[in-house]
């Protein structure tokens, strides 16, 4: 089961989604400023195999962001 992380640069938050059945995960879509599987100007949705990988990615780069756990 993939963990999806929605990194949102304008609000300086990243939201963790662990449920594959989550409406937000299912309905996520690429926009001009937010990517899927890659970051764009305003951030994006990135898949990770575990929270260890999430934490490594967040690292220093997004450590000032607020973490939200959605599901
Ligand atoms: Zn969710």
PDB file of the backbone (N, CA, C, O) and the ligand in Angstrom, with CONECT records:
HET     ZN  A 101       1
ATOM      1  N   UNK A   1       0.850  -1.210   0.000  1.00  0.00           N
ATOM      2  CA  UNK A   1       0.000   0.000   0.000  1.00  0.00           C
ATOM      3  C   UNK A   1       0.878   1.250   0.000  1.00  0.00           C
ATOM      4  O   UNK A   1       1.731   1.420   0.872  1.00  0.00           O
ATOM      5  N   UNK A   2       0.666   2.100  -0.964  1.00  0.00           N
ATOM      6  CA  UNK A   2       1.467   3.318  -1.047  1.00  0.00           C
ATOM      7  C   UNK A   2       0.946   4.378  -0.082  1.00  0.00           C
ATOM      8  O   UNK A   2      -0.252   4.485   0.178  1.00  0.00           O
ATOM      9  N   UNK A   3       1.875   5.140   0.426  1.00  0.00           N
ATOM     10  CA  UNK A   3       1.518   6.333   1.201  1.00  0.00           C
ATOM     11  C   UNK A   3       1.649   7.529   0.256  1.00  0.00           C
ATOM     12  O   UNK A   3       2.703   7.750  -0.341  1.00  0.00           O
ATOM     13  N   UNK A   4       0.575   8.287   0.130  1.00  0.00           N
ATOM     14  CA  UNK A   4       0.626   9.482  -0.720  1.00  0.00           C
ATOM     15  C   UNK A   4       0.802  10.713   0.155  1.00  0.00           C
ATOM     16  O   UNK A   4       0.113  10.882   1.161  1.00  0.00           O
ATOM     17  N   UNK A   5       1.722  11.556  -0.239  1.00  0.00           N
ATOM     18  CA  UNK A   5       1.976  12.784   0.503  1.00  0.00           C
ATOM     19  C   UNK A   5       1.686  13.970  -0.410  1.00  0.00           C
ATOM     20  O   UNK A   5       2.270  14.114  -1.484  1.00  0.00           O
ATOM     21  N   UNK A   6       0.770  14.809   0.048  1.00  0.00           N
ATOM     22  CA  UNK A   6       0.399  16.009  -0.695  1.00  0.00           C
ATOM     23  C   UNK A   6       1.207  17.184  -0.140  1.00  0.00           C
ATOM     24  O   UNK A   6       0.904  17.713   0.929  1.00  0.00           O
ATOM     25  N   UNK A   7       2.223  17.573  -0.874  1.00  0.00           N
ATOM     26  CA  UNK A   7       3.065  18.689  -0.450  1.00  0.00           C
ATOM     27  C   UNK A   7       2.508  19.972  -1.042  1.00  0.00           C
ATOM     28  O   UNK A   7       2.412  20.127  -2.259  1.00  0.00           O
ATOM     29  N   UNK A   8       2.145  20.888  -0.155  1.00  0.00           N
ATOM     30  CA  UNK A   8       1.518  22.131  -0.604  1.00  0.00           C
ATOM     31  C   UNK A   8       2.386  23.323  -0.198  1.00  0.00           C
ATOM     32  O   UNK A   8       2.416  23.731   0.963  1.00  0.00           O
ATOM     33  N   UNK A   9       3.069  23.852  -1.163  1.00  0.00           N
ATOM     34  CA  UNK A   9       4.011  24.937  -0.859  1.00  0.00           C
ATOM     35  C   UNK A   9       3.325  26.238  -0.433  1.00  0.00           C
ATOM     36  O   UNK A   9       3.819  26.896   0.483  1.00  0.00           O
ATOM     37  N   UNK A  10       2.201  26.641  -1.060  1.00  0.00           N
ATOM     38  CA  UNK A  10       1.582  27.912  -0.642  1.00  0.00           C
ATOM     39  C   UNK A  10       1.166  27.934   0.835  1.00  0.00           C
ATOM     40  O   UNK A  10       1.283  28.964   1.498  1.00  0.00           O
ATOM     41  N   UNK A  11       0.673  26.781   1.355  1.00  0.00           N
ATOM     42  CA  UNK A  11       0.251  26.745   2.756  1.00  0.00           C
ATOM     43  C   UNK A  11       1.333  26.151   3.660  1.00  0.00           C
ATOM     44  O   UNK A  11       1.149  26.057   4.874  1.00  0.00           O
ATOM     45  N   UNK A  12       2.462  25.752   3.065  1.00  0.00           N
ATOM     46  CA  UNK A  12       3.581  25.174   3.809  1.00  0.00           C
ATOM     47  C   UNK A  12       3.112  24.019   4.706  1.00  0.00           C
ATOM     48  O   UNK A  12       3.407  23.964   5.900  1.00  0.00           O
ATOM     49  N   UNK A  13       2.383  23.120   4.088  1.00  0.00           N
ATOM     50  CA  UNK A  13       1.946  21.920   4.791  1.00  0.00           C
ATOM     51  C   UNK A  13       2.231  20.702   3.915  1.00  0.00           C
ATOM     52  O   UNK A  13       2.358  20.808   2.695  1.00  0.00           O
ATOM     53  N   UNK A  14       2.329  19.545   4.570  1.00  0.00           N
ATOM     54  CA  UNK A  14       2.293  18.298   3.806  1.00  0.00           C
ATOM     55  C   UNK A  14       1.354  17.351   4.515  1.00  0.00           C
ATOM     56  O   UNK A  14       1.396  17.191   5.734  1.00  0.00           O
ATOM     57  N   UNK A  15       0.508  16.731   3.723  1.00  0.00           N
ATOM     58  CA  UNK A  15      -0.557  15.908   4.266  1.00  0.00           C
ATOM     59  C   UNK A  15      -0.327  14.453   3.886  1.00  0.00           C
ATOM     60  O   UNK A  15      -0.120  14.115   2.720  1.00  0.00           O
ATOM     61  N   UNK A  16      -0.370  13.604   4.908  1.00  0.00           N
ATOM     62  CA  UNK A  16      -0.122  12.173   4.734  1.00  0.00           C
ATOM     63  C   UNK A  16      -1.448  11.449   4.493  1.00  0.00           C
ATOM     64  O   UNK A  16      -2.403  11.613   5.252  1.00  0.00           O
ATOM     65  N   UNK A  17      -1.492  10.665   3.450  1.00  0.00           N
ATOM     66  CA  UNK A  17      -2.660   9.830   3.162  1.00  0.00           C
ATOM     67  C   UNK A  17      -2.198   8.376   3.080  1.00  0.00           C
ATOM     68  O   UNK A  17      -1.386   8.013   2.230  1.00  0.00           O
ATOM     69  N   UNK A  18      -2.733   7.558   3.980  1.00  0.00           N
ATOM     70  CA  UNK A  18      -2.307   6.154   4.015  1.00  0.00           C
ATOM     71  C   UNK A  18      -3.344   5.207   3.429  1.00  0.00           C
ATOM     72  O   UNK A  18      -3.047   4.041   3.173  1.00  0.00           O
ATOM     73  N   UNK A  19      -4.555   5.700   3.215  1.00  0.00           N
ATOM     74  CA  UNK A  19      -5.615   4.824   2.733  1.00  0.00           C
ATOM     75  C   UNK A  19      -5.774   4.928   1.217  1.00  0.00           C
ATOM     76  O   UNK A  19      -5.994   6.010   0.674  1.00  0.00           O
ATOM     77  N   UNK A  20      -5.659   3.791   0.552  1.00  0.00           N
ATOM     78  CA  UNK A  20      -5.853   3.777  -0.891  1.00  0.00           C
ATOM     79  C   UNK A  20      -7.278   4.126  -1.277  1.00  0.00           C
ATOM     80  O   UNK A  20      -7.552   4.502  -2.417  1.00  0.00           O
ATOM     81  N   UNK A  21      -8.183   3.998  -0.314  1.00  0.00           N
ATOM     82  CA  UNK A  21      -9.594   4.280  -0.570  1.00  0.00           C
ATOM     83  C   UNK A  21      -9.949   5.739  -0.295  1.00  0.00           C
ATOM     84  O   UNK A  21     -11.096   6.145  -0.479  1.00  0.00           O
ATOM     85  N   UNK A  22      -8.971   6.526   0.144  1.00  0.00           N
ATOM     86  CA  UNK A  22      -9.226   7.936   0.471  1.00  0.00           C
ATOM     87  C   UNK A  22      -9.698   8.688  -0.779  1.00  0.00           C
ATOM     88  O   UNK A  22      -9.106   8.578  -1.853  1.00  0.00           O
ATOM     89  N   UNK A  23     -10.759   9.439  -0.609  1.00  0.00           N
ATOM     90  CA  UNK A  23     -11.328  10.203  -1.724  1.00  0.00           C
ATOM     91  C   UNK A  23     -10.304  11.157  -2.340  1.00  0.00           C
ATOM     92  O   UNK A  23     -10.240  11.321  -3.558  1.00  0.00           O
ATOM     93  N   UNK A  24      -9.519  11.770  -1.483  1.00  0.00           N
ATOM     94  CA  UNK A  24      -8.521  12.718  -1.994  1.00  0.00           C
ATOM     95  C   UNK A  24      -7.469  12.019  -2.843  1.00  0.00           C
ATOM     96  O   UNK A  24      -7.012  12.543  -3.859  1.00  0.00           O
ATOM     97  N   UNK A  25      -7.093  10.814  -2.397  1.00  0.00           N
ATOM     98  CA  UNK A  25      -6.095  10.048  -3.159  1.00  0.00           C
ATOM     99  C   UNK A  25      -6.683   9.635  -4.508  1.00  0.00           C
ATOM    100  O   UNK A  25      -6.028   9.741  -5.545  1.00  0.00           O
ATOM    101  N   UNK A  26      -7.916   9.166  -4.475  1.00  0.00           N
ATOM    102  CA  UNK A  26      -8.554   8.699  -5.707  1.00  0.00           C
ATOM    103  C   UNK A  26      -8.768   9.858  -6.683  1.00  0.00           C
ATOM    104  O   UNK A  26      -8.573   9.707  -7.889  1.00  0.00           O
ATOM    105  N   UNK A  27      -9.165  11.000  -6.157  1.00  0.00           N
ATOM    106  CA  UNK A  27      -9.521  12.118  -7.037  1.00  0.00           C
ATOM    107  C   UNK A  27      -8.374  13.075  -7.328  1.00  0.00           C
ATOM    108  O   UNK A  27      -8.559  14.075  -8.021  1.00  0.00           O
ATOM    109  N   UNK A  28      -7.188  12.773  -6.800  1.00  0.00           N
ATOM    110  CA  UNK A  28      -6.077  13.692  -7.064  1.00  0.00           C
ATOM    111  C   UNK A  28      -5.836  13.778  -8.572  1.00  0.00           C
ATOM    112  O   UNK A  28      -5.948  12.783  -9.287  1.00  0.00           O
ATOM    113  N   UNK A  29      -5.512  14.956  -9.032  1.00  0.00           N
ATOM    114  CA  UNK A  29      -5.171  15.078 -10.442  1.00  0.00           C
ATOM    115  C   UNK A  29      -4.124  16.164 -10.638  1.00  0.00           C
ATOM    116  O   UNK A  29      -3.997  17.116  -9.867  1.00  0.00           O
ATOM    117  N   UNK A  30      -3.397  15.963 -11.700  1.00  0.00           N
ATOM    118  CA  UNK A  30      -2.336  16.904 -12.013  1.00  0.00           C
ATOM    119  C   UNK A  30      -2.945  18.243 -12.427  1.00  0.00           C
ATOM    120  O   UNK A  30      -3.920  18.281 -13.178  1.00  0.00           O
ATOM    121  N   UNK A  31      -2.372  19.330 -11.938  1.00  0.00           N
ATOM    122  CA  UNK A  31      -2.802  20.654 -12.377  1.00  0.00           C
ATOM    123  C   UNK A  31      -1.576  21.395 -12.895  1.00  0.00           C
ATOM    124  O   UNK A  31      -0.462  20.871 -12.899  1.00  0.00           O
ATOM    125  N   UNK A  32      -1.808  22.599 -13.321  1.00  0.00           N
ATOM    126  CA  UNK A  32      -0.704  23.380 -13.876  1.00  0.00           C
ATOM    127  C   UNK A  32       0.417  23.556 -12.854  1.00  0.00           C
ATOM    128  O   UNK A  32       1.599  23.526 -13.197  1.00  0.00           O
ATOM    129  N   UNK A  33       0.026  23.740 -11.596  1.00  0.00           N
ATOM    130  CA  UNK A  33       1.026  24.070 -10.583  1.00  0.00           C
ATOM    131  C   UNK A  33       1.308  22.954  -9.588  1.00  0.00           C
ATOM    132  O   UNK A  33       2.230  23.061  -8.779  1.00  0.00           O
ATOM    133  N   UNK A  34       0.512  21.871  -9.644  1.00  0.00           N
ATOM    134  CA  UNK A  34       0.778  20.741  -8.751  1.00  0.00           C
ATOM    135  C   UNK A  34       0.888  19.450  -9.553  1.00  0.00           C
ATOM    136  O   UNK A  34       0.036  19.128 -10.381  1.00  0.00           O
ATOM    137  N   UNK A  35       1.962  18.728  -9.276  1.00  0.00           N
ATOM    138  CA  UNK A  35       2.223  17.513 -10.033  1.00  0.00           C
ATOM    139  C   UNK A  35       1.746  16.270  -9.309  1.00  0.00           C
ATOM    140  O   UNK A  35       1.355  16.316  -8.142  1.00  0.00           O
ATOM    141  N   UNK A  36       1.788  15.156 -10.028  1.00  0.00           N
ATOM    142  CA  UNK A  36       1.566  13.855  -9.410  1.00  0.00           C
ATOM    143  C   UNK A  36       2.808  13.030  -9.701  1.00  0.00           C
ATOM    144  O   UNK A  36       3.160  12.787 -10.855  1.00  0.00           O
ATOM    145  N   UNK A  37       3.467  12.603  -8.620  1.00  0.00           N
ATOM    146  CA  UNK A  37       4.720  11.883  -8.788  1.00  0.00           C
ATOM    147  C   UNK A  37       5.907  12.803  -8.974  1.00  0.00           C
ATOM    148  O   UNK A  37       7.050  12.353  -9.060  1.00  0.00           O
ATOM    149  N   UNK A  38       5.634  14.076  -9.035  1.00  0.00           N
ATOM    150  CA  UNK A  38       6.714  15.067  -9.097  1.00  0.00           C
ATOM    151  C   UNK A  38       6.212  16.400  -8.538  1.00  0.00           C
ATOM    152  O   UNK A  38       5.013  16.679  -8.496  1.00  0.00           O
ATOM    153  N   UNK A  39       7.173  17.200  -8.116  1.00  0.00           N
ATOM    154  CA  UNK A  39       6.810  18.496  -7.554  1.00  0.00           C
ATOM    155  C   UNK A  39       6.845  19.567  -8.628  1.00  0.00           C
ATOM    156  O   UNK A  39       7.747  19.615  -9.465  1.00  0.00           O
ATOM    157  N   UNK A  40       5.838  20.422  -8.580  1.00  0.00           N
ATOM    158  CA  UNK A  40       5.820  21.604  -9.441  1.00  0.00           C
ATOM    159  C   UNK A  40       5.919  22.846  -8.561  1.00  0.00           C
ATOM    160  O   UNK A  40       6.256  22.760  -7.380  1.00  0.00           O
ATOM    161  N   UNK A  41       5.623  23.983  -9.145  1.00  0.00           N
ATOM    162  CA  UNK A  41       5.741  25.263  -8.447  1.00  0.00           C
ATOM    163  C   UNK A  41       5.030  25.292  -7.084  1.00  0.00           C
ATOM    164  O   UNK A  41       5.574  25.807  -6.108  1.00  0.00           O
ATOM    165  N   UNK A  42       3.814  24.735  -7.027  1.00  0.00           N
ATOM    166  CA  UNK A  42       3.048  24.746  -5.779  1.00  0.00           C
ATOM    167  C   UNK A  42       3.122  23.425  -5.023  1.00  0.00           C
ATOM    168  O   UNK A  42       2.432  23.258  -4.018  1.00  0.00           O
ATOM    169  N   UNK A  43       3.932  22.494  -5.477  1.00  0.00           N
ATOM    170  CA  UNK A  43       4.064  21.209  -4.802  1.00  0.00           C
ATOM    171  C   UNK A  43       3.496  20.080  -5.637  1.00  0.00           C
ATOM    172  O   UNK A  43       3.537  20.115  -6.866  1.00  0.00           O
ATOM    173  N   UNK A  44       2.960  19.070  -4.946  1.00  0.00           N
ATOM    174  CA  UNK A  44       2.414  17.941  -5.670  1.00  0.00           C
ATOM    175  C   UNK A  44       2.173  16.755  -4.763  1.00  0.00           C
ATOM    176  O   UNK A  44       2.397  16.803  -3.554  1.00  0.00           O
ATOM    177  N   UNK A  45       1.707  15.690  -5.391  1.00  0.00           N
ATOM    178  CA  UNK A  45       1.430  14.425  -4.693  1.00  0.00           C
ATOM    179  C   UNK A  45       2.566  13.454  -5.002  1.00  0.00           C
ATOM    180  O   UNK A  45       2.888  13.206  -6.164  1.00  0.00           O
ATOM    181  N   UNK A  46       3.171  12.905  -3.941  1.00  0.00           N
ATOM    182  CA  UNK A  46       4.261  11.966  -4.148  1.00  0.00           C
ATOM    183  C   UNK A  46       3.964  10.649  -3.433  1.00  0.00           C
ATOM    184  O   UNK A  46       3.503  10.658  -2.291  1.00  0.00           O
ATOM    185  N   UNK A  47       4.225   9.514  -4.094  1.00  0.00           N
ATOM    186  CA  UNK A  47       3.999   8.209  -3.462  1.00  0.00           C
ATOM    187  C   UNK A  47       5.256   7.694  -2.754  1.00  0.00           C
ATOM    188  O   UNK A  47       6.373   7.859  -3.246  1.00  0.00           O
ATOM    189  N   UNK A  48       5.054   7.075  -1.600  1.00  0.00           N
ATOM    190  CA  UNK A  48       6.168   6.492  -0.845  1.00  0.00           C
ATOM    191  C   UNK A  48       5.764   5.107  -0.351  1.00  0.00           C
ATOM    192  O   UNK A  48       4.586   4.829  -0.129  1.00  0.00           O
ATOM    193  N   UNK A  49       6.772   4.241  -0.183  1.00  0.00           N
ATOM    194  CA  UNK A  49       6.479   2.878   0.248  1.00  0.00           C
ATOM    195  C   UNK A  49       6.388   2.747   1.759  1.00  0.00           C
ATOM    196  O   UNK A  49       5.811   1.783   2.263  1.00  0.00           O
ATOM    197  N   UNK A  50       6.947   3.701   2.484  1.00  0.00           N
ATOM    198  CA  UNK A  50       6.862   3.636   3.954  1.00  0.00           C
ATOM    199  C   UNK A  50       7.083   5.024   4.518  1.00  0.00           C
ATOM    200  O   UNK A  50       7.523   5.938   3.821  1.00  0.00           O
ATOM    201  N   UNK A  51       6.763   5.164   5.821  1.00  0.00           N
ATOM    202  CA  UNK A  51       6.969   6.456   6.481  1.00  0.00           C
ATOM    203  C   UNK A  51       8.456   6.780   6.601  1.00  0.00           C
ATOM    204  O   UNK A  51       8.834   7.950   6.664  1.00  0.00           O
ATOM    205  N   UNK A  52       9.307   5.740   6.634  1.00  0.00           N
ATOM    206  CA  UNK A  52      10.750   6.007   6.639  1.00  0.00           C
ATOM    207  C   UNK A  52      11.155   6.798   5.412  1.00  0.00           C
ATOM    208  O   UNK A  52      11.920   7.757   5.503  1.00  0.00           O
ATOM    209  N   UNK A  53      10.636   6.392   4.261  1.00  0.00           N
ATOM    210  CA  UNK A  53      10.959   7.105   3.022  1.00  0.00           C
ATOM    211  C   UNK A  53      10.363   8.519   3.036  1.00  0.00           C
ATOM    212  O   UNK A  53      10.972   9.474   2.554  1.00  0.00           O
ATOM    213  N   UNK A  54       9.163   8.621   3.598  1.00  0.00           N
ATOM    214  CA  UNK A  54       8.538   9.957   3.688  1.00  0.00           C
ATOM    215  C   UNK A  54       9.434  10.875   4.510  1.00  0.00           C
ATOM    216  O   UNK A  54       9.753  11.990   4.098  1.00  0.00           O
ATOM    217  N   UNK A  55       9.836  10.379   5.690  1.00  0.00           N
ATOM    218  CA  UNK A  55      10.631  11.219   6.587  1.00  0.00           C
ATOM    219  C   UNK A  55      11.977  11.583   5.987  1.00  0.00           C
ATOM    220  O   UNK A  55      12.471  12.695   6.167  1.00  0.00           O
ATOM    221  N   UNK A  56      12.570  10.624   5.263  1.00  0.00           N
ATOM    222  CA  UNK A  56      13.847  10.917   4.598  1.00  0.00           C
ATOM    223  C   UNK A  56      13.664  12.006   3.552  1.00  0.00           C
ATOM    224  O   UNK A  56      14.490  12.909   3.422  1.00  0.00           O
ATOM    225  N   UNK A  57      12.570  11.906   2.812  1.00  0.00           N
ATOM    226  CA  UNK A  57      12.334  12.900   1.757  1.00  0.00           C
ATOM    227  C   UNK A  57      12.067  14.273   2.361  1.00  0.00           C
ATOM    228  O   UNK A  57      12.609  15.277   1.899  1.00  0.00           O
ATOM    229  N   UNK A  58      11.231  14.312   3.392  1.00  0.00           N
ATOM    230  CA  UNK A  58      10.897  15.593   4.029  1.00  0.00           C
ATOM    231  C   UNK A  58      12.173  16.242   4.566  1.00  0.00           C
ATOM    232  O   UNK A  58      12.425  17.431   4.373  1.00  0.00           O
ATOM    233  N   UNK A  59      12.966  15.414   5.247  1.00  0.00           N
ATOM    234  CA  UNK A  59      14.295  15.823   5.687  1.00  0.00           C
ATOM    235  C   UNK A  59      14.392  17.278   6.112  1.00  0.00           C
ATOM    236  O   UNK A  59      13.540  17.783   6.843  1.00  0.00           O
ATOM    237  N   UNK A  60      15.419  17.932   5.655  1.00  0.00           N
ATOM    238  CA  UNK A  60      15.621  19.344   5.984  1.00  0.00           C
ATOM    239  C   UNK A  60      14.779  20.237   5.096  1.00  0.00           C
ATOM    240  O   UNK A  60      14.334  21.312   5.499  1.00  0.00           O
ATOM    241  N   UNK A  61      14.573  19.765   3.880  1.00  0.00           N
ATOM    242  CA  UNK A  61      13.955  20.626   2.870  1.00  0.00           C
ATOM    243  C   UNK A  61      12.566  21.113   3.271  1.00  0.00           C
ATOM    244  O   UNK A  61      12.214  22.270   3.042  1.00  0.00           O
ATOM    245  N   UNK A  62      11.771  20.208   3.880  1.00  0.00           N
ATOM    246  CA  UNK A  62      10.405  20.575   4.248  1.00  0.00           C
ATOM    247  C   UNK A  62      10.186  20.515   5.760  1.00  0.00           C
ATOM    248  O   UNK A  62       9.048  20.437   6.222  1.00  0.00           O
ATOM    249  N   UNK A  63      11.264  20.550   6.517  1.00  0.00           N
ATOM    250  CA  UNK A  63      11.131  20.377   7.977  1.00  0.00           C
ATOM    251  C   UNK A  63      10.346  21.508   8.628  1.00  0.00           C
ATOM    252  O   UNK A  63       9.819  21.332   9.726  1.00  0.00           O
ATOM    253  N   UNK A  64      10.257  22.654   7.983  1.00  0.00           N
ATOM    254  CA  UNK A  64       9.504  23.784   8.545  1.00  0.00           C
ATOM    255  C   UNK A  64       8.016  23.693   8.190  1.00  0.00           C
ATOM    256  O   UNK A  64       7.202  24.472   8.686  1.00  0.00           O
ATOM    257  N   UNK A  65       7.678  22.746   7.337  1.00  0.00           N
ATOM    258  CA  UNK A  65       6.278  22.578   6.948  1.00  0.00           C
ATOM    259  C   UNK A  65       5.508  21.895   8.073  1.00  0.00           C
ATOM    260  O   UNK A  65       6.066  21.121   8.850  1.00  0.00           O
ATOM    261  N   UNK A  66       4.217  22.199   8.140  1.00  0.00           N
ATOM    262  CA  UNK A  66       3.353  21.546   9.112  1.00  0.00           C
ATOM    263  C   UNK A  66       2.868  20.226   8.544  1.00  0.00           C
ATOM    264  O   UNK A  66       2.379  20.169   7.416  1.00  0.00           O
ATOM    265  N   UNK A  67       3.006  19.152   9.336  1.00  0.00           N
ATOM    266  CA  UNK A  67       2.528  17.854   8.890  1.00  0.00           C
ATOM    267  C   UNK A  67       1.079  17.647   9.297  1.00  0.00           C
ATOM    268  O   UNK A  67       0.703  17.923  10.436  1.00  0.00           O
ATOM    269  N   UNK A  68       0.270  17.164   8.370  1.00  0.00           N
ATOM    270  CA  UNK A  68      -1.102  16.800   8.691  1.00  0.00           C
ATOM    271  C   UNK A  68      -1.289  15.332   8.322  1.00  0.00           C
ATOM    272  O   UNK A  68      -0.818  14.871   7.282  1.00  0.00           O
ATOM    273  N   UNK A  69      -1.974  14.622   9.181  1.00  0.00           N
ATOM    274  CA  UNK A  69      -2.279  13.214   8.908  1.00  0.00           C
ATOM    275  C   UNK A  69      -3.740  13.123   8.554  1.00  0.00           C
ATOM    276  O   UNK A  69      -4.601  13.313   9.413  1.00  0.00           O
ATOM    277  N   UNK A  70      -4.034  12.832   7.294  1.00  0.00           N
ATOM    278  CA  UNK A  70      -5.437  12.784   6.879  1.00  0.00           C
ATOM    279  C   UNK A  70      -6.057  11.423   7.126  1.00  0.00           C
ATOM    280  O   UNK A  70      -7.158  11.328   7.669  1.00  0.00           O
ATOM    281  N   UNK A  71      -5.369  10.386   6.738  1.00  0.00           N
ATOM    282  CA  UNK A  71      -5.950   9.048   6.883  1.00  0.00           C
ATOM    283  C   UNK A  71      -4.855   8.004   6.935  1.00  0.00           C
ATOM    284  O   UNK A  71      -5.142   6.813   7.055  1.00  0.00           O
TER     285      UNK A  71
HETATM  286 ZN    ZN A 101      -6.651  10.796   2.988  1.00  0.00          ZN
END
